[in-house]
Amino acid sequence: MASASQNQFSGPVSVFQERRLPETATPAGYSALIDAYGLEVPLPRTLCAIGAHHRMLEQSSWRIMTPRHAPDASLEGHLTFALKYEGLDLAVLKRLFLCVGPGPIETIAREKPAGTYARRVWFLYEWLIGENLDLPDAQTGKYVPVLDPDLQWGIEGETAPRYRLRNNLPGTPDFCPLVFRTGRLKDFIADGLAQRARDVVADVPRDVLARTAAFLLLKDSKSSYAIEGESPPQDRIQRWGRAIGEAGKQPLDEHELLRLQRIVIGDARFITLGFRDEGGFVGQHDRESRLPLPDHISARPEDLQSLLAGMIAFDHGPAQHMDAVIAAAILAFGFVYIHPFEDGNGRLHRYLIHHVLAERGYNPPGVVFPVSAAILDQIDQYRATLESYSQRLLPNIRWKPTDKFNVRILDDTGDFYRFFDATPHAEFLYECVKRTIEHDLPYETDFLRRYDEFRRHIEGMIDMPERTVDLLFRFLDQNDGKLSNRARTKEFDALTGEEVTRVESIYDEIFG
């Protein structure tokens, strides 16, 4: 255990753990606690410090606050500041509690038994550590939520009478990533995207909608493999597409994840199916030594059982009471960081997005949003979103290479996969969902309507099999509405010059 007296908290600095401050300022809240107690944790995306000027400044991952915001230079002072202004960072809090032990937390709760922040710190200690402090149940104090709903997304939750609090945390101690209430997310939710999707398909003929759904399903399956740099046979793409089409119909559990991995892998002769029993990483190997060069290190195999149990509990519980897209982001990106399989993690990660959206009825019945296609079109942003946490996680994982050119983690790192800031992930996923609703869905339904009209005009003019009409359309579509000389002299040499002109005119009227 450790303690920090007043002189252990830093004075003004210009650099904090290799992060340059926009101006010289004194770390406060989580930054002060991380520094004073030497906590080895992924740094929060935004840190706070107290500046010398009476104006707020947000820049370069820092929020510089005014002298009037300065907390007391103590454990209680910085904890209170963090909960009040920075929200909950459960990974930092757990490492802090393990470092200081129960004594200082009991003191904080005893000295302010009715204090809102004292009771929240008390609750969080017992919730994260799994041990009760030597304290009687609270007798006074207004019931307040554990997580500030003005700062981060929570659930309605249940009362916790021992602390006179409402536990609105959207998860369990095994898995509880959090999302901040940003302006972007509020705007996305205000857009009412689910209703807009239903409006798009409301007047679409049933047969056109069915064909649109089939095309979007295949498009998503192809794109999901393409993201992984794979070009599998058509039967595997279609098989995975059928699995995506069934998303949300089966409850999520370990057996379902194993079933899905078998579907997505196909040929498993050189891959060990099932949950990993050794380390894992995403990255490259050194060309000469074959030593690992990780961009991301997966969760330890000994942590997989509790992490997966936490994810499944999240899906069955809190995910049902949160915004569907935010819940999908938490579950799917949590899964890909954990990386429980040797192979297939990326495609299952994207499957989980479909699982949550379908389970919650977010997309119109029978229609799968081609989220993977939207991701593929924004692949750089997708990678940047993944790296928004991986780059902060990697420096806090000590590992060594194995004889199999793999990695073995040397420390207890499970909490880094249970608790992370999923805000960038929720914003990115909402952007993808919005794109599918505003572009892909209306575009495909409109295209099929126009294509059907084109086919009716051609069949009304010339007796032509459907597959030949489709070939004719493709030639026109590939050549800006004109039939190439090659097509006119080979596949469609039977058409007269007048008929060719009429065909091109029909295409122009409908697609021009």
ABEGO torsion letter per residue (X at the ends): XBBBBAAABBBBBABBGGBBBABBBBBBEAAAAAAAAGBBBBBBABBBBBBABBBBBBBGGBBBBBAAABBBBBAAAAAAAAAAAAEBBAAAAAAAAAAAEAAAAAAAAAABAABAAAAAAAAAAAAAAGBBBBBBBBABEBBBBABBAAABBBBAEBBBAAAGBBBABBEBAABBBBBBBBAAAAAAAAAGAAAAAAAAAAABBAAAAAAAAAAAAAAAAAAAAAAAGBBBBAAAAAAAAAAAAABGABBBBAAAAAAAAAAAAGBAAABBBEBBABBBBBEBBBAAAGBBBBABBBBBAAAAAAAAAAAAAAAABAAAABBAAAAAAAAAAAAAAAGABABGAAAAAAAAAAAAAAAAGABBBGBBBBAAAAAAAAAAAAAAAAAAAAAAAAAABBBBBBAAGBBBBABBAAAAAABBBAAAAAAAAAAAAAAAAAAAAAAAAAAAAAAAAAAAAAAAABBBBAAAAAAAAAAAAAAGGBBBAAAAABAAAABBAAAAAAAAAAAAAAAX
